[in-house]
Amino acid sequence: MQEEILTSIHNIPIKRNFILNLPYNASLKSRAKALRKSGNFSEVVFWKEVRNKSFWNIDFDRQRIIGNYIVDFYVKALGLVVEIDGEIHNFQEEYDEKREMYLKELGLKVFRISTTKMLFDTENVMKELEQFIITEYKDN
């Protein structure tokens, strides 16, 4: 059985990796909504690059609740989390490691970007994201 193709990046077919039944903490709903509205600048820059399926026809969600965490961006069809790490992450490495391990245990893939790189090297960040998706999701 051939797996369903989501899109193609540079003529490379990208297969779906939809993860069913992700845990969801409904008590985080208002916090996620507030984060979407406030949106830090690096997240706004990233959102401009990917919203409305403008990045290889891939649908990104902002501030998605997964379990007891709110991730910056999520691609449901790929099971892909995109995190934009600001300076606060320099002081919470243990928390970030625990969080990332939890997400990976659910079968998700995590792509991390630094705030600085997103703001000052957007073009290369988007190329790195393309390459990450190709590497992790190409249809063999």
C-alpha positions as CSV (number, residue, x, y, z in Angstrom):
1,M,0.0,0.0,0.0
2,Q,1.4,3.4,-1.0
3,E,1.3,6.1,1.6
4,E,-0.6,9.3,0.9
5,I,1.5,12.1,-0.5
6,L,1.0,15.5,1.1
7,T,3.0,17.7,-1.2
8,S,6.3,17.8,-3.2
9,I,9.3,20.0,-2.3
10,H,11.6,20.5,-5.3
11,N,9.9,17.5,-7.0
12,I,10.5,15.3,-4.0
13,P,7.2,13.7,-2.8
14,I,6.5,14.3,0.9
15,K,4.4,11.6,2.6
16,R,1.8,12.3,5.3
17,N,2.5,11.3,8.9
18,F,-0.7,12.2,10.6
19,I,-0.6,11.2,14.3
20,L,-4.1,10.2,15.6
21,N,-5.5,11.0,19.1
22,L,-2.9,13.4,20.4
23,P,-3.6,14.3,24.0
24,Y,-5.2,17.7,24.6
25,N,-5.4,19.7,27.8
26,A,-8.5,21.9,27.3
27,S,-7.6,24.1,30.3
28,L,-4.8,25.6,28.1
29,K,-7.2,26.8,25.4
30,S,-7.4,30.4,26.6
31,R,-3.6,30.6,27.1
32,A,-3.1,29.3,23.6
33,K,-5.5,31.9,22.2
34,A,-3.7,34.7,24.1
35,L,-0.3,33.6,22.8
36,R,-1.7,33.6,19.2
37,K,-3.0,37.1,19.7
38,S,0.2,38.5,21.3
39,G,2.6,36.7,18.9
40,N,6.2,37.5,19.5
41,F,7.9,39.1,16.5
42,S,10.0,36.1,15.4
43,E,6.8,34.0,15.4
44,V,5.0,36.7,13.3
45,V,7.9,36.6,10.8
46,F,7.7,32.8,10.6
47,W,3.9,32.9,10.3
48,K,4.2,35.3,7.3
49,E,6.3,32.7,5.6
50,V,3.9,29.7,6.1
51,R,0.4,31.0,6.6
52,N,-2.4,30.1,4.1
53,K,-0.4,27.1,2.9
54,S,2.2,29.4,1.2
55,F,5.1,27.1,2.2
56,W,4.9,24.2,-0.2
57,N,1.1,24.0,0.3
58,I,1.6,22.8,3.9
59,D,-1.0,23.8,6.5
60,F,0.5,25.2,9.7
61,D,-1.4,25.8,13.0
62,R,-0.2,28.4,15.5
63,Q,0.0,27.8,19.3
64,R,-1.4,24.2,19.2
65,I,-2.1,22.4,22.4
66,I,-0.5,19.0,22.6
67,G,-0.9,17.3,26.0
68,N,0.1,19.8,28.7
69,Y,2.2,21.9,26.3
70,I,1.5,24.6,23.8
71,V,3.8,24.3,20.7
72,D,4.6,27.4,18.6
73,F,3.6,25.8,15.3
74,Y,2.2,22.4,14.3
75,V,1.7,20.6,11.0
76,K,-1.0,18.1,11.6
77,A,-0.5,16.3,8.3
78,L,3.1,15.6,9.1
79,G,3.1,15.3,12.8
80,L,5.7,18.2,12.8
81,V,6.3,20.7,15.6
82,V,8.2,23.9,14.9
83,E,9.5,25.7,17.9
84,I,11.1,29.2,17.8
85,D,13.4,29.5,20.8
86,G,14.0,32.9,22.4
87,E,16.6,33.7,25.1
88,I,14.3,32.2,27.8
89,H,15.2,28.8,26.5
90,N,18.8,29.3,27.6
91,F,17.6,29.1,31.2
92,Q,15.1,26.2,30.8
93,E,17.1,23.5,29.1
94,E,15.9,20.7,31.3
95,Y,12.2,21.7,30.7
96,D,12.8,21.9,27.0
97,E,14.4,18.4,26.9
98,K,11.6,16.9,28.8
99,R,9.0,18.6,26.6
100,E,10.8,17.5,23.4
101,M,11.1,13.9,24.6
102,Y,7.4,13.8,25.4
103,L,6.6,15.1,21.9
104,K,8.9,12.6,20.2
105,E,7.3,9.8,22.3
106,L,4.0,10.7,20.7
107,G,5.6,10.1,17.3
108,L,6.1,13.8,16.5
109,K,9.2,15.4,14.9
110,V,10.5,18.6,16.3
111,F,12.3,21.4,14.3
112,R,13.9,24.1,16.4
113,I,14.8,27.6,15.3
114,S,16.4,30.4,17.3
115,T,14.6,33.7,17.5
116,T,17.7,35.5,16.3
117,K,18.1,33.2,13.2
118,M,14.4,33.6,12.4
119,L,14.7,37.4,12.4
120,F,18.0,37.8,10.7
121,D,18.4,34.8,8.4
122,T,14.8,33.9,7.5
123,E,15.7,32.7,4.0
124,N,18.1,30.1,5.3
125,V,15.7,29.1,8.1
126,M,13.1,28.3,5.5
127,K,15.7,26.3,3.4
128,E,16.6,24.4,6.5
129,L,13.0,23.6,7.2
130,E,12.6,22.4,3.6
131,Q,15.6,20.1,4.0
132,F,14.3,18.8,7.4
133,I,10.9,18.0,5.9
134,I,12.5,16.3,2.9
135,T,14.9,14.2,5.1
136,E,12.2,13.2,7.6
137,Y,9.2,12.7,5.3
138,K,10.3,11.9,1.8
139,D,8.4,9.1,0.1
140,N,11.0,6.4,-0.7
